Amino acid sequence: MCGSELHALPDGVQRVAAFLQERGHAHLPVMLDGAARTAQQAADALGVELGQIAKSIVFRRKVDDVAVMVVTSGDQRVDERKVEALVCPDGKRLGRADAEFVKAKTGFSIGGVSPVAHATPVVLLIDQSLLRFTEVWAAAGHPNAVFRLTADELVGLSGAPLVDAAVEPTLASGDMARAIEKMAAGALAVDRSPAGASIASPCISICRIQADTGLCEGCFRTISEITAWSRADDADKRQIWRVIAQRAVQQLPT
């Protein structure tokens, strides 16, 4: 992106683009034809899954009026109690952030809040649900602007910790059976696929790490395996699928 192109962008997008350029990020903001003020609108415009949209939820920490931002997948809901436990050690609570507060603290209007290049320091948390995807899209300072990156790159660019901040889904026995069936079928399809074929990610919509096993209830992977997926070669991805198949079988009732 040359200087003239950068100056033609809205002010908020210019700030995000400059931030990304300074850090050598490969993908600068792009302007969509229409506004994408919600995660669903952004997903529809980009032709990606809802979960691939990195949405930013802003709270106001009551004790010091600091903005607390949680970046999570578009298909997840933020658990305010989890966030309070992470950022309110004194037991104080979080408050809702109105449009004026969000604009003043981040420099962006609601609908285009970027996870980087904020006007003032914010407390930033990145939800682990984003690790399910090899590629995600985040707002770039304007309702029409987005930029592409990975969850790992978001952690690196922002310096924010990776946390569990989403509402935990309730996994019924039928859901578990379907997850097991889907993983077993996926592993079989990968095993039968020819060399050089694209290896699909095991990720499904469920993203909850079991405390006793350390495995995701949806894809039976560990956090480290989920994180490593985007960097794995085809041989490693096939091996992960074999391990998943074995773990899925172990989940069957005896």
Order of alpha helices (4+ residues) and beta strands (2+ residues): alpha-alpha-beta-alpha-beta-beta-alpha-beta-alpha-beta-beta-beta-alpha-beta-alpha-alpha-alpha
